[in-house]
Amino acid sequence: MTDRRYSMDNQTILICDDDPAIRRLIATVLRVDGYDLHEASDVPSALEFLKKTTPRLVVLDVNVPGDGGGMGILGHIRQTPLLDDVRVLLVTGVVEAFDDPKWGQKVGADGHVLKPFEMQGLRDAVRSVVA
């Protein structure tokens, strides 16, 4: 059995994006709110993190490299009982998401933010999803 890190006051967020500049920008925005931030650049590193830690939120690029991309990570989270309480906020430039404010929920996430995003819009979306 693995030693899984989790607490009731969980402030852990995993930021998963292949672009280091985007990860840094997201981290800069969320650090102000006191979250415990972790980063992954691809599917394997995100799944490795999720084997050991139950974050409160995963901020997830839909097009992250690796088997299944961001949607594969989302599917893994939704199919893993130990990750039932994890919220997922998709960060995307997917065309379908531009016309549908509920696109994130329709694909199984708790919400989505469109790229390019404004810092306050990202912060508001995170607060809404983790509330």
C-alpha positions, 0 to 999 in steps of 0.5 A, a space after each residue: 500500500 502506498 503512503 498517500 499524502 492528503 489532509 482535510 485542509 488540502 491546499 495542494 494544486 498540481 499544474 500540468 502544462 508542457 509550456 514552462 512559461 504557462 506553468 510559471 504564470 499559473 503558479 505566480 497567480 495561485 501562489 498569492 492565495 497560499 496554495 501548495 503548488 506542484 508542476 508536471 510537464 507531461 502525462 507520465 509525470 502527472 500520473 506519477 504525482 497522482 500515485 502519491 498525492 491527492 491534490 485539491 485541484 489539478 489545473 490541466 492543459 488539454 494538450 499536455 504530451 503523453 498517452 491520452 493527453 490531458 483528457 487521459 489524465 482527467 479520465 484517470 482521475 475520474 476512474 480512481 476512487 482515491 481521487 474522487 474529491 480532486 477537482 479539475 480545471 482544464 486550460 484549453 484552446 480547444 475550439 469547442 470550448 470557446 462557444 460553450 461555457 459548460 464545455 469543461 463540465 460536459 467533458 468531465 472536468 469541474 470547469 475550464 479556462 480558455 487560452 489565452 487567459 487573464 490572470 484574474 479570470 484564472 484566479 476566479 475560476 480556481 476559486 469557483 472550482 475549489 469552493 
